[in-house]
């Protein structure tokens, strides 16, 4: 593959294994870097079977990092960047995982969908008690970027609205740290419905997709009566069928 791609580096992302209790990434990863020429490796700390039913196994990620580094040292090879993934939801999570496992960085996935400002937290090494107005400003920018990319005609507005509502189907899960009894919040926590510190914060926490459409209307105008939205990751929906662009 490297010969075919020339100067384009090949990177590999994998899970710990296919089935629970049968991890095999520690056997594969050293060969990926030393024999097969992978330029970087990313390991998601879950099996395919596990999905998100349990926490990511960062102890096993460390085992895999150690296996790769030992093989590189044995063969006198330069180290390749290794990234780990799973359950990073705060600056504290990020830096604890880096320090514990020896990875070069952390792949942030759901954490970035739920709280897009997580990268500011990581960079500044603190948790941000972001206000509802600041969150709304991020949503405004999302809508602005969508219109810039997809266009401001009817199709562009509807497509932007669909992507914005998908984003809100993750962002509503954020619980403001000012309301938490224990910090930091955890990605797999399932808190009950709550009332925010102001009406906007309560609206942003709504699990009702009709409220996500209302939020979109602040920046994109009224949704057409024919426009329908079904979130990919939630059963409640606005309209009867899946969203159309």
C-alpha positions as CSV (number, residue, x, y, z in Angstrom):
1,X,0.0,0.0,0.0
2,X,2.8,2.4,0.8
3,X,4.4,1.8,-2.6
4,X,1.0,2.5,-4.3
5,X,0.5,5.7,-2.3
6,X,4.0,7.1,-2.7
7,X,4.5,10.0,-0.3
8,X,1.0,9.8,1.2
9,X,1.3,8.3,4.7
10,X,-0.8,5.3,5.7
11,X,-2.4,5.5,9.1
12,X,-4.4,2.8,10.8
13,X,-7.2,2.9,13.3
14,X,-8.4,-0.2,15.0
15,X,-10.3,-1.5,18.0
16,X,-9.0,-3.7,20.7
17,X,-10.6,-6.8,19.1
18,X,-13.8,-8.2,17.7
19,X,-15.3,-10.0,20.7
20,X,-15.1,-9.2,24.4
21,X,-12.4,-11.1,26.2
22,X,-10.4,-11.7,23.0
23,X,-8.3,-8.6,22.5
24,X,-5.6,-9.0,19.9
25,X,-4.5,-5.4,19.1
26,X,-1.3,-5.9,21.2
27,X,-0.3,-8.6,18.6
28,X,-1.2,-6.6,15.5
29,X,0.0,-3.1,16.4
30,X,3.7,-3.8,16.7
31,X,3.7,-5.4,13.2
32,X,1.7,-2.5,11.7
33,X,4.4,0.0,12.6
34,X,7.6,-2.1,12.2
35,X,6.7,-4.5,9.4
36,X,3.9,-2.9,7.4
37,X,4.9,0.7,7.4
38,X,2.0,2.4,9.1
39,X,2.9,6.1,9.8
40,X,0.6,6.4,12.8
41,X,-1.7,4.2,14.8
42,X,-5.0,4.9,16.6
43,X,-6.5,2.4,19.0
44,X,-10.1,2.7,20.2
45,X,-10.2,1.0,23.6
46,X,-13.3,-1.1,23.0
47,X,-14.1,-4.3,21.0
48,X,-16.5,-4.2,18.1
49,X,-18.9,-6.3,20.2
50,X,-18.8,-4.0,23.2
51,X,-19.8,-0.9,21.4
52,X,-20.5,1.7,24.1
53,X,-21.9,-0.6,26.7
54,X,-18.7,-0.4,28.9
55,X,-15.9,2.1,29.5
56,X,-12.9,2.1,27.2
57,X,-10.0,0.0,28.4
58,X,-7.2,2.4,28.8
59,X,-5.1,-0.2,30.7
60,X,-5.1,-2.3,27.6
61,X,-4.3,0.7,25.4
62,X,-1.2,1.2,27.6
63,X,-0.3,-2.5,27.0
64,X,-0.5,-2.0,23.3
65,X,1.6,1.2,23.4
66,X,4.2,-0.6,25.4
67,X,4.3,-3.5,23.0
68,X,4.8,-1.2,20.0
69,X,7.6,0.8,21.8
70,X,9.4,-2.4,22.8
71,X,9.3,-3.7,19.2
72,X,10.6,-0.3,17.9
73,X,13.4,-0.3,20.4
74,X,14.3,-3.9,19.7
75,X,14.7,-3.1,16.0
76,X,16.2,0.3,16.3
77,X,13.3,2.1,14.6
78,X,11.9,5.6,15.0
79,X,8.7,5.8,17.1
80,X,5.4,6.3,15.3
81,X,2.7,8.5,16.8
82,X,0.1,6.4,18.7
83,X,-3.3,7.8,19.6
84,X,-5.9,6.3,22.0
85,X,-9.6,6.8,22.0
86,X,-12.6,6.3,24.3
87,X,-14.5,8.4,26.9
88,X,-12.5,11.6,26.7
89,X,-15.0,14.2,27.9
90,X,-13.0,16.9,29.7
91,X,-9.5,18.4,30.0
92,X,-8.9,16.2,33.0
93,X,-9.9,13.0,31.1
94,X,-7.6,13.9,28.2
95,X,-4.5,14.6,30.2
96,X,-5.0,11.7,32.6
97,X,-5.3,9.3,29.7
98,X,-2.2,10.7,28.0
99,X,-0.1,10.4,31.2
100,X,-1.4,7.0,32.1
101,X,-1.2,5.2,28.8
102,X,1.8,6.9,27.1
103,X,-0.1,7.8,24.0
104,X,0.9,10.8,22.0
105,X,-2.6,12.1,21.9
106,X,-6.3,11.2,22.3
107,X,-8.9,10.8,19.6
108,X,-11.9,12.8,20.8
109,X,-15.2,11.7,19.3
110,X,-18.5,11.8,21.1
111,X,-17.0,14.3,23.6
112,X,-16.5,16.8,20.7
113,X,-20.0,16.3,19.4
114,X,-21.6,16.9,22.8
115,X,-19.3,19.8,23.8
116,X,-17.4,21.2,20.8
117,X,-15.5,23.6,23.1
118,X,-13.7,20.6,24.7
119,X,-10.5,21.4,22.7
120,X,-10.4,24.8,24.3
121,X,-10.6,23.1,27.7
122,X,-7.8,20.7,26.7
123,X,-5.5,23.4,25.5
124,X,-6.1,25.6,28.5
125,X,-6.0,22.7,31.1
126,X,-9.3,23.6,32.7
127,X,-13.0,22.9,32.6
128,X,-15.2,25.7,31.1
129,X,-18.5,26.5,32.7
130,X,-19.8,27.8,29.4
131,X,-22.9,30.0,29.5
132,X,-26.1,29.4,27.5
133,X,-25.4,32.6,25.5
134,X,-21.9,31.4,24.6
135,X,-23.3,28.0,23.5
136,X,-25.9,29.8,21.4
137,X,-23.2,31.8,19.7
138,X,-21.4,28.5,18.7
139,X,-24.7,27.3,17.2
140,X,-25.0,30.6,15.3
141,X,-21.6,30.0,13.9
142,X,-22.5,26.5,12.9
143,X,-25.5,27.8,11.0
144,X,-23.4,30.5,9.4
145,X,-20.8,28.0,8.2
146,X,-23.5,25.7,6.9
147,X,-25.1,28.4,4.8
148,X,-21.6,29.4,3.5
149,X,-20.9,25.9,2.4
150,X,-24.3,24.6,1.3
151,X,-25.8,27.9,0.0
152,X,-28.6,30.1,1.2
153,X,-31.2,28.9,-1.2
154,X,-34.0,26.6,0.0
155,X,-32.0,23.4,-0.5
156,X,-29.0,24.9,1.3
157,X,-31.1,26.2,4.3
158,X,-32.8,22.8,4.6
159,X,-29.5,20.9,4.4
160,X,-27.9,23.2,7.0
161,X,-31.0,22.8,9.3
162,X,-30.7,19.0,9.0
163,X,-27.0,19.0,10.0
164,X,-27.6,21.6,12.8
165,X,-30.4,19.4,14.3
166,X,-28.1,16.4,14.1
167,X,-25.5,18.4,16.0
168,X,-28.1,19.4,18.6
169,X,-29.1,15.8,19.0
170,X,-25.7,15.4,20.7
171,X,-25.3,18.8,22.3
172,X,-28.5,18.6,24.4
173,X,-26.8,15.8,26.4
174,X,-24.3,18.3,27.9
175,X,-24.9,19.1,31.6
176,X,-23.4,22.4,32.7
177,X,-20.6,21.9,35.1
178,X,-22.1,24.6,37.3
179,X,-25.0,22.1,38.0
180,X,-22.8,19.1,38.7
181,X,-22.2,17.8,42.2
182,X,-19.0,15.9,41.1
183,X,-16.5,17.1,38.5
184,X,-15.7,16.4,35.8
185,X,-18.8,15.0,34.1
186,X,-18.5,11.5,32.6
187,X,-19.4,10.6,29.1
188,X,-21.4,7.6,30.0
189,X,-23.4,9.3,32.7
190,X,-27.2,9.4,32.1
191,X,-28.4,12.3,34.2
192,X,-32.2,12.9,34.6
193,X,-33.9,15.9,32.9
194,X,-33.0,19.1,34.6
195,X,-33.9,22.8,34.7
196,X,-31.0,25.1,33.6
197,X,-29.9,28.3,35.2
198,X,-31.9,30.3,32.6
199,X,-34.6,29.5,30.1
200,X,-32.1,29.2,27.2
201,X,-30.0,26.7,29.1
202,X,-33.2,24.7,29.8
203,X,-34.1,24.8,26.1
204,X,-30.6,23.7,25.0
205,X,-31.0,20.7,27.4
206,X,-34.3,19.5,25.8
207,X,-34.4,16.0,24.4
208,X,-37.4,16.8,22.3
209,X,-36.3,17.2,18.7
210,X,-39.1,19.7,18.1
211,X,-37.1,22.1,20.4
212,X,-34.0,21.5,18.2
213,X,-36.0,22.7,15.3
214,X,-37.1,25.7,17.2
215,X,-33.4,26.5,18.0
216,X,-32.6,26.2,14.3
217,X,-35.4,28.7,13.5
218,X,-33.6,31.3,15.5
219,X,-30.9,31.5,12.8
220,X,-32.5,29.8,9.7
221,X,-36.0,31.1,9.9
222,X,-39.2,29.0,10.1
223,X,-38.9,25.4,9.0
224,X,-41.2,24.7,6.1
225,X,-44.3,22.7,7.0
226,X,-43.1,19.9,4.6
227,X,-39.6,19.8,6.3
228,X,-39.2,16.7,8.5
229,X,-36.5,15.5,10.9
230,X,-35.7,12.2,12.5
231,X,-32.5,12.2,14.5
232,X,-30.2,9.3,13.8
233,X,-29.4,8.8,17.4
234,X,-32.7,9.4,19.1
235,X,-36.2,8.0,18.6
236,X,-38.2,11.2,19.2
237,X,-38.6,13.1,15.9
238,X,-40.0,16.2,14.2
239,X,-42.2,15.1,11.4
240,X,-43.1,11.6,10.3
241,X,-40.1,10.5,8.3
242,X,-36.3,10.9,8.1
243,X,-35.1,14.4,7.4
244,X,-34.7,15.4,3.8
245,X,-32.2,17.9,2.5
